[in-house]
């Protein structure tokens, strides 16, 4: 009997909390790889992350050591910058023969948070070391997975990675079929789902919207409920942050919402955008090239020049006032996605098998 290939999918969370963006991709790929009889697939959550960076790094090394102790043949890795960096060090000394694959969803420049002078210098050094350790993984990986043609082009250019090393998988979304057993109360005017720190000008946008339509409301869900930005949004009024929610709660928020706003500057695909459209929510977002690639000139996908938060607010109000018409277009637009998670799982499987045979 042929020995199975042990594949560890390392990253994300084992909890019932909402899976967003890259973690959703990782979770779905892990689920579909289990369908292949010659693989032994083990899902390991990423290291715990808190406000203390030193503690985060210690957790990353502990969790990375646990992963390598399981003697995997293959690791699919998306454990955050510190989790990835720790594994980059550990596997060099403990398990150099393991093949590590990474999804790279989009390019985002390195940013340093607010620190005092000495703290800022130390943070910059730490970020540079972390980046170099992640870069080492990208260079040594047999292949890297990307989710759109635009992401592939940008990552190749910005990170100096050969395009033939970047495997295009695309993205799937759960087919959403609304059951009309009862009328759904659309009591949320504007919804945004995701890590609050990734959204640019979110406070300015909400201020502008309330200047135009003072009675509307805005709900958010995802990581960052304790972020100072939330306090600023609450002071503007008619705002609620639901924190980290389950997938069922996320679906309920989509059903209750009219317009989805998504002011992220860096996206390789925008899974939340695709999900919102499938629920009939028109979307307002910054004009990123990837949206042109995937959604073309769909009327329900309202794209705004980066940084023009007044125009963003105007487009959001337009989408709200024309919800009935744009909602129908949103559902039609979401059907342009013709890849399933099963298709994406097969691309990842074929890539692993091709390289596994080559290196054997």
URGIQUI-V385892 format. One line per field, one symbol per residue. ss: DSSP state (h for helix, s for strand, l for the rest). burial: # if it has 16 or more other ideal C-beta (glycine too) atoms within 10 Angstrom, else .. Layout:
BEGIN
ss->???
burial->???
END
This chain:
BEGIN
ss->llllssssssslllllslllhhhhhhhhhhhhhlllllssssssllllllllhhhhhhhhhhhhhhhhhllllssssslhhhhhhhhhhhhhhhllllssssslllllllllllllhhhhhhhhhhhhhhhhhhhhhhhhlllsssllhhhhhhhhhhhlllhhhssslllllllllllllllllllssssssllhhhsllhhhhhhhhhhhlllllssssllllllhhhhhhhhhllsssllllshhhhhhhhhhsssssslsllllllhhhhhhhhlllsssssllhhhhhhhlllllssssllllhhhhhhhhhhhhhlhhhhhhhhhhhhllllllhhhhhhhhhhhhhhhhhhhl
burial->....########....##############.##..#..#########.#...#..##.###.##..##...#################.##...#..#########................#..##..#..##..##..########.#######....#....##.#####..............#######.#.#############.....#.#######.....#..#....##.##.##....##.###.##############################.#.##..##..#.#####....##.######.##..#..##.###.##..#..##..######.##..##....
END
